Amino acid sequence: MKILDRYLLREIIPAFFLSLGFIILVILMNELFYLAEVFLTKEVPLSTVLRVLLYLLPSILTLALPLAFMAGVLGGLGRLAGDRETEALKVLGLTPARVARPVFLLGTSLFLVCLALTLWLTPAANYRWLQTMVNSVLNQVRLDVEPGRFVESLPGRVLYLQQENESGEWQGLFLYQKGEAGQVEIISAERACWQLQPEKLEARILLEKGRSYKLQLDDPDSLSLMEFEKSEQTLDLKSLKQDFSLQKKSREKNIKELWLDWKQWRDKDSPERRLTVLEIHKRWSLPATCLIFVLLGVGLGWRRWPGGRLGGYGLSLFLMLAYYFLLVNGEQQALAGNLAPWLAMWLPNILIFLSGLYFFFLATKRDYSRGHWITETWRKITTWLAGLRLFSVGNRERRRKTAASFPALADRYVFSRFWRWLVPLFLGLVLVAAAVTFLLRLEIIGGQQKTFKDLLAYTWFKLPELSLFSLLLSLVTAVALSLGLFYRRKEVLAFISSGLSFQRLVRPLLLFGLVLVPLLFIFQDRVLSRSNFRAEEIWAGLSGHPARTFSYLNRYWLRSGETGDFYHYELQVPERRLLYRLFYLEVEKEQPGFRRMVLAREALIEGGGLILRNGWERTFSGQSSTLRRFDETFLDLPGAGGYFLREWQEPATMNRAELRRYARELEESGLPAGRFRLEAEFRLAFSLSGLVLILLACALAGWLGPRGFLWPLAASLAGVFLYWQSLAVFRSLGLAGWLGPFLAAWSPQIIFLLLGVYLLLSIKT
């Protein structure tokens, strides 16, 4: 390999790996919160977690490798063009065809890797992922018993626990279970403990000092009361084991299995045949993009784009979106029978190939760095973006400031360079995120008679959420790129020589992160909650599912937070304020058991209580009891409407004050409120994310900036990944009840804040 080839590959390969890591990071960020919650709530071993993530990697690489190759070629050649090195190559007589040799070599290698992935490795990994998730994760039997929460996951049984001491012993157990022929058993015990036997799919509950009531609710005379000192109950956990299909689908089949399926369906025009043919062509078309991108990458990279390497990355983002849109839309059209499967999968490649030929031959014929309409359009866009300078170096009023004032000349200079990176990065990431969201949702509702207008409205109301995450990622990238360029151009050395330390140099960036803290909180609490609510409503209409954002709680079981009494009903009609088959249990204060039982076929909710109709009431006094039947009576219960007609809300659609108030109301009713308390703390803690990430990026740039331009960016993106993963892990620990809401929400912020401060102060300057 000649010196020129090695030189070109040294520029392309780092940009390729950087783009590959960025794409993998973006894809994994969508999965981390869900996977972390599943792993922790199911108590999955670390080895299984690593295997699941390992099996995900081939499917991610199948899509990421071609796109990263395109970004690497444009980014690497864009750097050469930005420094006018391509003009030097032209003077030496080198043509784009000569430059394309090492690029074609790299593209061929990636083509072979992608081909091995799509034909064999990815289907095998997908099936192993499915097997691991079903057998080792989703089918794990786990019964979560939390004090103050009704456990209704066991058919025919309801379990309630008042509190649990440090040794794991339960205090104040309530157990309701249905038997045969309509008989129910109600147990109230002072103490209890349980033994889980997952291999037998059962659990044993050992009860101490309590009472057992057996009766048929429609026949109160059938009551049987028994007191016990010790008793034992066995719970069947087989219902907690879910059945999942392990049958291979098209994405889990290798090329040989797909070929056999095609032989089976080739004489029939059916959806199965179209899906099989589509998948076969997709296995070949995705790797082929690595070869096609050679022409397009060299053709576009052989000239000087405004922005240099950043311009190349921006152009590659546009091409990625165009390719992905054509691929997803073509797949939907093929499955609907409107387009031939082979054409749907190869049409994006054909269009890219023709575009690549055009730009490649245009590059060989003449230098079109000036005057070409694409060049001029791109120049205008980048010039406009660069002109968005709210804090420019040259102050128009030209006020004189001393070196000790703020913002000083150095502060304005540093911030202006940071801002020039931040604005185009933020706009580009928002565009990419919105386009990907639109395309993914289009893929989900594909084939249905839905309008693009509604899908666009959904994407519009998702923009605040997408903008928030895009801002955090662009903050890190802008800090790393601006400080990396300072090191590359020896500007940091100039600042230090003038008496400014690196810590003083990054002060405006840290102050900007500090300003973002209240802004991010207000944005989350006021804007994001409302937009999420509207997005939920629109998506419910698009997907054909009922909106889950607001609905009346079908709680069936609840407990009074003031008296400790239990209520149960079978049906609720909120608009008529009616409850059907209400069962009321008034608890004893001094010992386990109940003072009164009331059953009413119908209960009307009034302001001060319940009007009970057609039922019976049994009052207990020791072992004896008295029975009274009634046609109508009144049960005093202040605030009954709040007990039974409370709305369920999604945490993401509520502000922090509403979250805390709603959590308190749920806890008073015996319902789980940990998710809402965690969301309230998480929202406040997440407001520090901008400051934490800027601090971390500044520290990493100070440590790695002298080693090269891309080192700070790569390290900062890795830091974002670790930070995001820690958020997911600690959040899941909070949802699982292993950590309190405060620790679960604030631990990642405190850890990374202290790490950033330590790294920043350790920089020798």
N, C-alpha and C positions, 0 to 999 in steps of 0.2 A: 504494500500500500504506500502510495506516494505521500510526500509531506502535505500537499494541498488537500488530499482526501482526509488525512488525519486531522488537519486544521479545521476543515468543515465539520467533521463529525464531533470534534471537541466543542463546537458551538451548538450543534443541533442536539446532541445526546443529553447534556444537562437541562436544556429547555424542554426536551421530551420527558425526562423523568420528573421535572417540576410540574409540568402540565398533567402528567399521569397521576401524581400525588394529589393535585388539586381536584381532578375529576373524581378520583376515588373518595376523597374527603367529602365532596358535595353529595355523592351518592350515599355514602355511609351515614351522613348527618341525618338523613331522613329515616334511617332504620334504627339508630342507636337508642333513642328513647324507648321505642317499643320493645326492642330486644332486651335492653337492660331491665325493664320492668318484668318481662316474662321470665328471664333467667333468675332474678332475685326472688320473685314471689314463688317460683317453683323450686327454689333452692338447688339450682343446677350446679354441678361441680365445675370447677375451672377448666378441667380437661374437655368437658363437653362444650363449654362456651367457646373454647379455642377451636374445636372441631367445626362447630357451626359457622364461625367466622371464616375459617379456612375453606369450607365448602361454598361459601358465598363468593369468594374471590374470583374463581374462573368466570362466572357469569358477569361480574363487574368488568373484568379485564377484556372480555369479548367486545364490549362496547367502548371501553376506555382506551384501549391500545390504538385503534385507528384514529380516534379523535385527538389523542395526545400526540400521535405522530404528526398530524397536520399542524397542531399548535407548535410542536417542536421545530418543524421545518420553517414555519413562518416566523417564529420567535428567534431562532438562530440566525437565519438569513436576514431577518429584520435588523438584528444587531449589527451585522456586517454592513448592511446598506445604510443604517443610521450613522455609522462611523466612516462612510464613504469607502469602505474597503472593496465593495463590489465594483466601484469605478476604477480602483487600482487593478482589479482582476481584468476588467475590460481593456485597460491600457496594455496589459500583458498579452492580450489576444485570446483570453479564455472566454468561451461561450457558455450559455446556459446548459447546453448538452454536456459539456465537460463537468460542470458543477453538479449536474444531476447524477453522475456515476456513483459517488458515495451515498447520495440520498436514495438512489434506486437499490443499492446494496442493503441499506438499512431497512427500506420498505419491503424488500423481498424477505429478509429475515423475519420481520414482523408479520408478513403475510403467512409464512409457514407456521409461526407460533399461533397466530389467530386461527388458522385452518385446523391445527391440532386441537385447539380449544373448542371450536364450534362443532367439529365432527365427533369428537370422542370425550375430551376431558370435561367440558362444561355439562353435557347431559349426565355423565356419571356423577359429577359433583352435585348437580341439582337433585338427583335421586338420593344420593347419600345424605344431602341436607334434609330432604323430606323425611327420610327414615330416622335420622337423628332427632329432628324436631318432634316427630310423632312419638317415637319410642322412649326417648330420654328426657323430653321436655314437656310436651303437651299432655301426655298420658300419665304423668307423675301424679299420684294421689296425694292431695294435701288439703287438710281441713283447717281453715283459719278460724280460730276462736279468739275474739278480741273482747275484753271487758266492755260492757255498755253497748254491745252490738248484737242484734238478733242474727243467728246463723240459720238460714233457711235453705241451704244448698242440699240437704239430705231430704229425699222425698218422704213426706208424711211426718217429718220431725222438725221441731223448732227448738233451738237451744239459746239460752240467754245466761250470761255470766256477769255478776255485778262487779267483781274485782278479783285480781290474782296477786298473791303475795310473792315475795322474792324467791321462795322455794318452788314456785310453780303450782301451789295448791290453790284451788278455786274457792271463792267465798260467795255464797248466795247464788245457787244454781236453780234455774227454771228450765224444765224440759216438758215439751208438749209433743205427744206422738199419737198418730192415728193407728187403730188396729183394724181387725176384721169386723164386718157387719156394722160399721159406723161407730164402733166404740172408740173412745179417746181415753188416754191416760195422761194425767198432769202430775208432774213431780216437782216438789219444792224441797231443796236440800240445803242445809247450812254450810256444808263443806263437800268438796268433791275433787277428784283428780282423774286423769285419764291416761291411757296407755295406747298409743297408736301402733298398729301392726300392719304396715303397708304390704308385707308379703302375703297376708291373708285378706287384704282389702277390708279390714274391719278395725274398730276401735272399741276399747272397753272403758266405761266410766264407772269409777268406784265412788259410791255415794255414802255420806255419813249424816245421820240425824236429820230426818225429814219426813215428809208425808207424801202419800201417793193417792190420787183421786182417779177412780175409773167410773165412767158412765157413758151412756148414749145421750147426746145433747138433746135429741127429740123426746127422750124419756128420762126426765130428772129423777124419777123414782128408782132408777137402776143404779144409783150412786153406790160405790163401794169405797170406803175410806180406810187407809192402813197407815199406821205409823211404823217407822223403822229406825234402827240404830245404824245398820249397815245394809247396803244393797248394791247390786251391780246391774248395769245396762250395757248391752252390746249393740254397737252401731254398724250397720252394713254400709261400706264405703264404695261398693261396686258402681253405684250411680255416678260417682265422681270421676270414674275412668271413661273418658270420651273415646268414641270410635272415629278414626280418621282413615280415609282410603289411602292405601299405599300403591294403588294402581298407577302405572306410569302414564303420564300425559306426553304431549308432543315435545315439550321442553326438556323432559327427562329421558328421551329416547335418542340413541346415537344414530348415525347415518344409516347403518345397516337395518336397524329396526324401523326407521322411517321408510326405507325402501320397501321392506316387506309390507308395511301398511299401505303404501301406494299401490302395490300389486293387488292388494285386497280391494281397494276402492277405485281403481283406475277406470272401471267400466260404469261407474255411477257418478252422476253430478250431484254430490252431497256436500254438506258443510264439512264432514270429516275428510273428504278427499281434498277440498280446497285448503283446509288447514294443514294437511300433510304435505301437499305440494308447496304451499307457502313456506313451511318450515324448512323443507329441503333446499329451496332456492335461497332462503335467508342464511343457511349455514355456509353457503358459498359467497353470497354477495357481501356480507360483512367483512370477511378477510380481504376480499378483492379491493376494498377501499384503500388499503395500505399501498397498493400499487398505483391506483388512480391518483391518490393524493401527491404522488411524486411530481407529476406534470403540473398540477395546480399549485403545489407548494413552491416549486422552483420558479414557475412562471410569475407568481405573485411576489415571491421573495427577491427576485432579481431586479429589484428597483427600490428606490428610497421612499418608503412610506412615512408620512408625518408621524412622529412619535417613536420611530425606531422599533425596538423590541416590543414596547407596549402597543404600538400600532399593529404589529404582527399578531400579537395575542388578541387584540380587539377584532381584527379581521377573521381570525380563526374561530372566535366565538360566534360571529355572524354565520360563518360557513357551517359550524356545528348545528346551530339552530335550524338552518335551512335543510340540512341533511336529515336531521331527526324529524322535522315536520313532514318531509316527503316520505320518510320511512313509515312513520306511524299512520299517516293519512292513507298511504298506499295499502298498508296492512288491513285497515278497516274497510277500504273499498273492495279489496280482494275477498275478505270474509263475507261481505254483503253480496258478493257475486257481481259487482259492477266493474271489476277490473281483473284481468288475468293474473293469477298468482305470480307467475314468472316476471311479468311486467311490473307488478307492484314492488317487488324486491329489487329489481335491477334498474328501474327508472331513475332513482337517485344517483346510482353509479354512472348511468349513461349521461345524465345531465352534468355531473361533475367532470366526467371524462371529456365531454365536448368543451366545457369551460376551461379545463386544464389545457387542452390542445390549443384553444384560442390564445390564452395568455402565454403559453410556452412559445408558440411560433411568433407571437407578437414581440416577445422578449428577444428572440433570435434575429428578428428583422431589423429592429431599430430600438433606440432608447426612448422609452415613453415615460420617463420620469417627469416630464413636463408636458402639459397640454392635453393629456388624455382625460376623457370626461370622468372616468372612475377616480383617477388621481386627484383631479380638481375637486370632485365632490367630497372625497375623503379628507382632503386638505381643509376644506371649508368646515367640515364637522369637527375635526380635531382642533382647528383654530378657535371655533366657537366654544368648545369645551375648555380649552386652555384659557380663554378669556373670562371664564367664570371665577374671577379672583376677588373674593370679598376682602382679603387682606393682602394687598400688593406691597411690594418692596418700596416702590416709589410713591410715597404719600402725596396725593394731589395738593393738599394744602401745604406740603413741604415744611411741616413744623419741626423745629429743631428740638431734639431730645438728647439728654445726657445718657451716658452709658449705663447709669444706674436706674433710669426710668424704664417703665414698661408700658407698652411694648417697645423695646429698643429695636435698632436696625437689624440686629441678628435675629431677634424674635420674629419680626415680620418676614425676614428672608426665609427662615426655616419653615414658618407656617405657610408661606406662599407656595413653597416647593411641595409641601405635604398636601396642600389643598388642590394643587394641579393634578396630583395623582388621585386624590380621594374622589373628586367629582366624576370623572369618566369611569372609574372603577365601580363606584356606587350605581351609576346609571346603567352600566353594562350588566352588572350582577342582577339588578332588579329586572332588567329586560329578559335576561336568561331565565331567572326564576319564574317570572310570569309566563314566559313561553312554555317552559317545561311543565308548569302546573296546568296550563291550558291543554297541552298535548296529552298529558297523563289522564286528565279527566275526560278528554275527548275519547281516549282509548277505552276508558271504563264504560262510558255510555254509548260506545260505538254500536251502530245498528238500530238505535232507538230514534224515534221521531222527536228529537229535541232541537231547539233552535240555537244557533251560534250566539244570538243576542243574550240569552240567559246564561250561557257559559261564559261569555265575556263579562257579564255583570258579576258572576261569581268570582272570576279572576280579579275584577276591579276591587271587590270587597276583601279579597285575600291580599291585596297589595300592601296594606299596612304591616301585616305579619311578614310577608316576603321582604319588605323594605327594612324591617328591623334586623333580620338575620343577614341581609345583604350589607347593611351598614356595618355590622360587627366584623364581617369578613373583609370588607373594603378598608376599614380602619387599620387592621393589622397589615394588610398588603401595602397600603399607602405609606405607613410608617416604615416598613422594611425597605421598600423601594427608594423612598426619599433619602433615608439615612444611608442606605447602601450606595447610592450615587454620590453622596457626600464623601464617603470613604474612597470610592473609586476615583473621584476627581481631586482627591487630596484636600478637600475643603475642610474636613474635620481637623486636619493638621494645621491649617491656616487659622481656624478658630482657636485651637489650643495655644498656638503661638501668640495670639493676641490677648491671651489671659482668660479665655472662656473654657471651662471644663466641659466634658461631655454631659454631665448632669445638668449644667446650666444651659447647654445647647438644646436639650430636649424639654426644657421647662414649658414653652408654649404648647407643646403637644400634650403634656401631662395636664396643664390647665384646661385645655380643650376637653380632655377626657373627664375632668372634674365637672365642667359645665354640662356635659352630657348626662350626668347622673340624674338630676331632677327632671331633665327633659325626657329621658327614657322612661322614668317612672310615670310621668304624666301621660306620655304617649301610650304606654301599656294600659294604664288605668282608665283613660278616658276615650282614646281613639280605638285601640286594638279590641277592647271588649265589645264595643258597638259594632265594629266591622265584622268581627267573628260571628256575632249574632245574625247579622244580615246574610253572611256567607252560608251559615248553617241553614237558614230558611230557603235560600235559592237552591242549594245542593239537595235539600230534601225533595224539592219539586223536580229537579233534574233526574235524580236517581230513583224516584218513585217510592221512597221510603218516608214514613212520617217524620216530621221534624222532632228531634229529641232535645232541643234546647230548653223548652219550657213545657211541662206537663204536670198534671196532678200526680202526686206520689201514690202509687198503689202499694202501700206499705204493708197492709194486711195485719201486721203485728206492730204495736208500739207500746211504749212504757212512759208513764207520767214521771217527769223529772222531779216533781214535788212530792208526790205520795208514794211512788214506786208501783202503782197499780198497772195491770196489763189490760190491753184492749186488742181485740181481734175481730175483723170483719171479712166477709167473703166477696163483697161487691160494693163499689162506690159509684154514685151518680152525682158528680159535683154540681151540675147545673140545677138539680133538684134538692141538693143538700141532704141526700139520703144515703144511709148505710144499710146493707142487707145482712142479716144473720150476725148481729153484733154480739160478741161474747166478752163479758167484763169480769175481771178477777181482782177483787180487793184484797190486798196482802195483809197478813198479820204483822204487827210491829215487833212483838216480843219474841216470836219463834217462827220457824219455817211453816208455811202453809197459807191458807186463805181465810179471810173473815167472811167473804161473801162472793157468790157466783151469780151472774145475771146473764140470761140469754134472751135476746129480742129478735124476732124475725125482721123487724124494721126499726130503724132509728132515724129520727129527723133532727138535724143539727140546728139548734137555736143559739142565740147569743150567749146565754148563761148555762147551757148544758145540752142534754139530749132528751128528746121525747121518745120513749120506748113503747113499742106496740107489739102485742101478741107474743108473750114470752113468760118466763118464770124467773124467780129469784130464790136462792137458797142461802140462808144465813147459818154460819157455823159457830158453835160454842163448845170447844173441846172436841169430844168424839160425837156429840149430838149435833143435829141440825134441824132447821125448820124450812118448809117449802111453801112458797106463795106464788100462785099464778096470777097474771094480770093481763088485761086488755090494753091498758095504757098507763104509763107511769112516767115520772120525770127523774132523770139522773143529773144531779148537780155537777157541772163540769165547766168552770169559767174558762172562756177562750176556746170553746170546743171547735170552732171553725179553724183556729190556728193549728189544732191537733190533727184534724182529719183532712183539711182542704189546703194543706201547704203545697206550694209548687216546687217541683224539682227543677233545678237550673244547672247548666253546665258551668264549671268554674271559669272556663275561658271567656264566658260572656258576662262576667260580673266584675265590678271594681273591687278594690281591696276592702272598703268599708262593708260592702254587701257580702263579701266572702266571710268576714269575721262574724257578722251578725247572723248569717245563715248557718254557719258552723255551730254557733251557740244554740240556735233553735233546734238543729238536728240532734245535738248531744242531749238536750233536755227531753227529746222524744225517744231516746234509745237507739238512734240511727248513727251509722258511722259518719264522722265529720272530719277525719284526718286528712282526706284529700283536699278539703276546702281550706283547712288551716295551713296545710303545706303550700297550697297555691297562693295564699295571702302572703306568707313569708317569702316564697320563691319570687313573687313579683317585685317585692321590695329589694331582695338581694340581687335579682337579675339586673336591676338598674345600674349596678356597679360594673357590669360586664364591659362596657366601653372603656372605662378607666383601667380595669384590670388588663384587658388585651393590649391597650396602648402601652401601658407600663411594661408588660412582658415583651412586646415587640421592640421597644426602645432598648431594653436590657440585652436582648439577644442580638440586636444590631450592633450594640457597643462591643459585645464579645466577639462576634463573628464577622463584622464589617471589614476588618483588615484582611481577611482571608479571601474575599471575593465578593462580587456584586450579588450573586444569587444565594449565597450562604444565609444571610439574614432572612431572606424571603422563605427559603425552604424550612429553616428552623422555626420561623414564626407560624407557618402553616401547620407544622407538626405540633407546635404549642396550642394552636386553635383546636386541633383534633383532640389532644389530650384534655384540654379544658372542656370541650364539648362532651367528651366521654365521661369526665368526672361529674359534670352536671347530670347526665343521664343516670349514672350509677347512684349518686347520692339522692337524687329524686326518687329512684326506685326503692332505695333503702327506706326512705320516708314513707312511701306508699305501702311498703310491706310491713311497716310498723317497727322496724329495727332501729330507726333513729327518730328522734323527735322532730317536729316541723322546723324548729329553729336550726338545729344542727344539719338537717338534710338540705336546707336552703342556703345556709351561710358557709358551710364548710368549704365548698369549692372556691368561693370568693376569697375567703381568708387564706387558704393554702396558696393560691396563685398570686394573691396580693403580696404576701410575705416573700414568696419566691421571687417575684419581680423586683421588690425593693432590695432584697439581698443581692441579686445579680447586678442591679443598677449601681448600687453603692460599692460593689466589688470591682467595678471597671477602673483600671489604672489610667489616669488621664492627667 
